[in-house]
Amino acid sequence: MKAAFIPLSTSDSRGPGHLLFPPAGGTLQTFGPLAGAAGADVWGVEYPGHGDRLADTPASSLEELATLVAGATPRAWFSRSVIIGFGMGAFVALETAQRLGVSPGALIVVDACAPQRLSPEKTAKAGASAIGRVFGRTGLTPVAGYRDSPESWEYALDLLLGDLQLLNAYRGPARTRLSCPIAAIRGTDDPASASGDDATGGWRVWTSGPFVGRVVPGGYLGVLQPGREAEFWARIRRLRAAFVGVEPEVA
Protein backbone atom coordinates (compact mmCIF):
# COMPACT_ATOMS: atom_id res chain seq x y z
CA MET A 1 0.00 0.00 0.00
CA LYS A 2 1.36 3.39 -1.01
CA ALA A 3 1.49 6.24 1.50
CA ALA A 4 -1.52 8.59 1.60
CA PHE A 5 0.69 11.69 1.87
CA ILE A 6 3.41 12.42 -0.64
CA PRO A 7 5.89 15.33 -0.51
CA LEU A 8 5.58 17.49 -3.61
CA SER A 9 8.13 20.20 -2.85
CA THR A 10 10.50 21.25 -0.07
CA SER A 11 11.86 24.63 0.90
CA ASP A 12 14.08 26.34 3.45
CA SER A 13 11.12 28.54 4.36
CA ARG A 14 10.13 28.46 8.03
CA GLY A 15 6.50 29.23 7.23
CA PRO A 16 3.71 26.68 7.54
CA GLY A 17 3.58 23.75 5.17
CA HIS A 18 0.70 23.20 2.75
CA LEU A 19 -1.38 20.05 2.28
CA LEU A 20 -3.31 19.79 -1.00
CA PHE A 21 -6.50 17.74 -1.52
CA PRO A 22 -7.21 16.96 -5.22
CA PRO A 23 -10.52 17.58 -7.00
CA ALA A 24 -12.74 14.85 -8.39
CA GLY A 25 -10.79 12.81 -10.92
CA GLY A 26 -7.52 14.38 -9.84
CA THR A 27 -4.30 12.83 -8.63
CA LEU A 28 -1.14 14.36 -7.25
CA GLN A 29 0.09 14.64 -10.83
CA THR A 30 -2.39 17.52 -10.93
CA PHE A 31 -0.22 19.58 -8.60
CA GLY A 32 3.29 19.10 -9.98
CA PRO A 33 3.88 22.57 -11.48
CA LEU A 34 1.86 24.26 -8.73
CA ALA A 35 3.87 22.70 -5.92
CA GLY A 36 7.15 23.52 -7.65
CA ALA A 37 6.33 27.23 -7.58
CA ALA A 38 5.26 27.36 -3.93
CA GLY A 39 8.54 28.32 -2.26
CA ALA A 40 7.30 26.32 0.73
CA ASP A 41 6.88 22.73 1.85
CA VAL A 42 3.97 21.19 -0.02
CA TRP A 43 2.42 17.77 0.54
CA GLY A 44 -0.46 16.17 -1.27
CA VAL A 45 -3.11 13.59 -0.44
CA GLU A 46 -3.32 10.68 -2.88
CA TYR A 47 -6.75 9.07 -2.65
CA PRO A 48 -6.96 5.25 -2.68
CA GLY A 49 -7.49 3.92 -6.20
CA HIS A 50 -5.88 7.06 -7.68
CA GLY A 51 -2.44 7.76 -9.13
CA ASP A 52 0.33 6.16 -7.09
CA ARG A 53 -2.32 4.33 -5.03
CA LEU A 54 -4.00 2.73 -8.01
CA ALA A 55 -3.77 -0.75 -6.45
CA ASP A 56 -5.66 0.34 -3.31
CA THR A 57 -9.43 -0.15 -3.11
CA PRO A 58 -11.26 3.15 -3.75
CA ALA A 59 -13.45 4.54 -0.97
CA SER A 60 -17.14 3.76 -1.26
CA SER A 61 -18.22 7.18 0.04
CA LEU A 62 -16.75 10.59 0.63
CA GLU A 63 -17.16 10.04 4.36
CA GLU A 64 -15.18 6.81 4.17
CA LEU A 65 -12.50 8.59 2.16
CA ALA A 66 -12.15 11.24 4.89
CA THR A 67 -11.99 8.52 7.55
CA LEU A 68 -9.14 6.82 5.71
CA VAL A 69 -7.25 10.10 5.31
CA ALA A 70 -7.78 11.04 8.96
CA GLY A 71 -6.52 7.64 10.08
CA ALA A 72 -3.20 8.30 8.36
CA THR A 73 -2.84 11.93 9.49
CA PRO A 74 -0.74 13.07 12.50
CA ARG A 75 -2.92 15.56 14.40
CA ALA A 76 -0.07 17.88 15.39
CA TRP A 77 1.20 18.15 11.82
CA PHE A 78 -2.30 18.76 10.47
CA SER A 79 -2.91 21.52 13.03
CA ARG A 80 0.14 23.45 11.79
CA SER A 81 -0.56 23.10 8.07
CA VAL A 82 -2.44 25.26 5.61
CA ILE A 83 -4.97 22.91 4.01
CA ILE A 84 -6.07 23.63 0.43
CA GLY A 85 -8.97 21.65 -1.00
CA PHE A 86 -9.87 21.87 -4.69
CA GLY A 87 -13.45 21.04 -5.68
CA MET A 88 -14.36 17.74 -4.02
CA GLY A 89 -11.11 17.97 -2.06
CA ALA A 90 -12.59 20.85 -0.02
CA PHE A 91 -15.22 18.53 1.43
CA VAL A 92 -12.70 15.75 2.07
CA ALA A 93 -10.50 18.26 3.89
CA LEU A 94 -13.35 19.52 6.10
CA GLU A 95 -14.49 15.99 6.92
CA THR A 96 -10.90 15.01 7.73
CA ALA A 97 -10.55 17.91 10.18
CA GLN A 98 -13.80 16.96 11.89
CA ARG A 99 -12.66 13.36 12.29
CA LEU A 100 -9.30 14.44 13.69
CA GLY A 101 -11.02 16.78 16.11
CA VAL A 102 -8.49 19.50 15.37
CA SER A 103 -8.50 22.57 13.13
CA PRO A 104 -5.66 23.14 10.66
CA GLY A 105 -3.62 26.33 10.59
CA ALA A 106 -6.03 27.54 7.90
CA LEU A 107 -8.44 25.99 5.39
CA ILE A 108 -8.58 27.32 1.84
CA VAL A 109 -11.28 25.97 -0.47
CA VAL A 110 -11.12 26.45 -4.22
CA ASP A 111 -14.18 26.25 -6.48
CA ALA A 112 -16.32 24.40 -3.97
CA CYS A 113 -19.71 25.66 -2.86
CA ALA A 114 -20.42 25.55 0.86
CA PRO A 115 -21.54 22.07 2.00
CA GLN A 116 -25.05 23.26 2.90
CA ARG A 117 -25.45 24.56 -0.66
CA LEU A 118 -24.68 21.28 -2.38
CA SER A 119 -27.19 20.25 -5.04
CA PRO A 120 -27.24 17.59 -7.79
CA GLU A 121 -27.71 20.31 -10.42
CA LYS A 122 -24.61 22.26 -9.38
CA THR A 123 -22.62 19.06 -8.99
CA ALA A 124 -23.59 18.05 -12.52
CA LYS A 125 -22.47 21.41 -13.91
CA ALA A 126 -19.13 21.23 -12.11
CA GLY A 127 -18.77 17.61 -13.21
CA ALA A 128 -19.32 18.45 -16.86
CA SER A 129 -16.70 21.18 -16.60
CA ALA A 130 -14.30 18.81 -14.86
CA ILE A 131 -14.74 16.22 -17.60
CA GLY A 132 -13.87 18.84 -20.19
CA ARG A 133 -10.74 19.78 -18.28
CA VAL A 134 -9.65 16.20 -17.75
CA PHE A 135 -9.77 15.44 -21.44
CA GLY A 136 -8.54 18.84 -22.50
CA ARG A 137 -5.31 18.96 -20.49
CA THR A 138 -2.93 16.35 -19.15
CA GLY A 139 -2.70 18.19 -15.82
CA LEU A 140 -5.87 16.70 -14.40
CA THR A 141 -5.44 13.19 -15.77
CA PRO A 142 -3.92 10.33 -13.77
CA VAL A 143 -2.04 8.89 -16.75
CA ALA A 144 0.35 10.88 -18.90
CA GLY A 145 -0.06 10.31 -22.63
CA TYR A 146 -3.65 9.15 -22.28
CA ARG A 147 -4.55 10.56 -25.69
CA ASP A 148 -2.51 7.80 -27.33
CA SER A 149 -3.92 5.01 -25.17
CA PRO A 150 -7.59 3.94 -25.21
CA GLU A 151 -7.00 2.08 -21.94
CA SER A 152 -5.65 5.20 -20.25
CA TRP A 153 -8.49 7.27 -21.66
CA GLU A 154 -11.05 4.84 -20.23
CA TYR A 155 -9.28 4.77 -16.88
CA ALA A 156 -9.23 8.57 -16.60
CA LEU A 157 -12.94 8.75 -17.32
CA ASP A 158 -13.78 5.95 -14.86
CA LEU A 159 -11.73 7.68 -12.15
CA LEU A 160 -13.56 10.97 -12.61
CA LEU A 161 -17.02 9.42 -12.81
CA GLY A 162 -16.32 7.35 -9.69
CA ASP A 163 -15.43 10.48 -7.73
CA LEU A 164 -18.49 12.29 -9.02
CA GLN A 165 -20.65 9.44 -7.74
CA LEU A 166 -19.16 9.97 -4.27
CA LEU A 167 -19.87 13.68 -4.54
CA ASN A 168 -23.44 13.17 -5.74
CA ALA A 169 -24.17 10.86 -2.80
CA TYR A 170 -22.55 13.19 -0.25
CA ARG A 171 -24.99 14.84 2.16
CA GLY A 172 -22.58 17.17 3.92
CA PRO A 173 -20.57 17.11 7.14
CA ALA A 174 -21.68 17.32 10.76
CA ARG A 175 -22.58 20.83 11.86
CA THR A 176 -19.32 21.30 13.72
CA ARG A 177 -17.43 24.51 13.05
CA LEU A 178 -13.67 24.80 12.83
CA SER A 179 -11.77 27.45 14.76
CA CYS A 180 -9.21 28.21 12.06
CA PRO A 181 -9.44 30.88 9.34
CA ILE A 182 -11.26 29.81 6.17
CA ALA A 183 -10.82 31.38 2.75
CA ALA A 184 -13.05 30.49 -0.19
CA ILE A 185 -11.99 31.15 -3.78
CA ARG A 186 -14.14 30.72 -6.87
CA GLY A 187 -13.73 31.51 -10.55
CA THR A 188 -15.92 34.13 -12.19
CA ASP A 189 -16.88 31.66 -14.94
CA ASP A 190 -17.36 28.58 -12.76
CA PRO A 191 -20.54 27.01 -14.23
CA ALA A 192 -21.71 25.93 -10.77
CA SER A 193 -21.75 29.60 -9.72
CA ALA A 194 -23.34 30.98 -12.87
CA SER A 195 -26.65 31.62 -11.11
CA GLY A 196 -25.07 34.38 -9.04
CA ASP A 197 -25.87 32.62 -5.77
CA ASP A 198 -23.03 33.25 -3.36
CA ALA A 199 -22.56 29.61 -2.45
CA THR A 200 -18.86 30.23 -1.84
CA GLY A 201 -19.64 32.81 0.84
CA GLY A 202 -21.65 30.15 2.61
CA TRP A 203 -18.38 28.71 3.92
CA ARG A 204 -18.41 31.51 6.50
CA VAL A 205 -20.64 29.48 8.84
CA TRP A 206 -18.09 26.65 9.04
CA THR A 207 -15.62 28.57 11.19
CA SER A 208 -15.70 30.58 14.40
CA GLY A 209 -12.53 32.26 13.18
CA PRO A 210 -11.86 34.73 10.34
CA PHE A 211 -13.41 34.23 6.90
CA VAL A 212 -12.38 35.72 3.56
CA GLY A 213 -14.06 35.16 0.20
CA ARG A 214 -12.49 35.95 -3.15
CA VAL A 215 -13.64 35.81 -6.78
CA VAL A 216 -10.83 35.34 -9.30
CA PRO A 217 -10.73 35.31 -13.10
CA GLY A 218 -11.33 32.00 -14.84
CA GLY A 219 -13.61 29.01 -14.85
CA TYR A 220 -13.87 25.90 -12.70
CA LEU A 221 -10.39 25.13 -11.31
CA GLY A 222 -8.94 27.77 -13.59
CA VAL A 223 -6.34 28.48 -10.90
CA LEU A 224 -4.66 25.22 -11.95
CA GLN A 225 -4.06 26.40 -15.50
CA PRO A 226 -0.39 26.37 -16.58
CA GLY A 227 1.30 29.71 -16.06
CA ARG A 228 -0.86 30.75 -13.09
CA GLU A 229 1.27 29.08 -10.41
CA ALA A 230 3.03 32.21 -9.14
CA GLU A 231 -0.27 34.11 -9.18
CA PHE A 232 -1.90 31.37 -7.10
CA TRP A 233 0.74 31.39 -4.35
CA ALA A 234 0.79 35.19 -4.26
CA ARG A 235 -2.96 35.06 -3.69
CA ILE A 236 -2.54 32.50 -0.91
CA ARG A 237 -0.02 34.77 0.82
CA ARG A 238 -2.42 37.72 0.54
CA LEU A 239 -5.26 35.65 1.96
CA ARG A 240 -3.17 34.63 4.95
CA ALA A 241 -2.25 38.27 5.51
CA ALA A 242 -5.92 39.25 5.24
CA PHE A 243 -6.83 36.86 8.05
CA VAL A 244 -4.90 39.04 10.46
CA GLY A 245 -7.21 41.99 9.86
CA VAL A 246 -10.51 40.07 9.98
CA GLU A 247 -12.45 39.97 13.25
CA PRO A 248 -13.47 36.42 14.26
CA GLU A 249 -17.13 35.57 14.75
CA VAL A 250 -18.46 35.11 18.26
CA ALA A 251 -19.08 31.40 18.82
Secondary structure, 3 states (H helix, E strand, C coil): CCCCEEEEECCCCCCCCEEEECCCCCCHHHHHHHHHCCCCCEEEECCCCCHHHCCCCCCCCHHHHHHHHHHCCCHHHHHHCEEEEECHHHHHHHHHHHHHCCCCCEEEEECCCCHHHCCHHHHHHHHHHHHHHHCCCHHHCCCCCHHHCHHHHHHHHHHHHHHHHHHHHCCCCCCCCECCCEEEEEECCCHHHCCCCCCCHHHHHHECCCEEEEEECCCCCHHHCCCCHHHHHHHHHHHHHHHHCCCCCCC
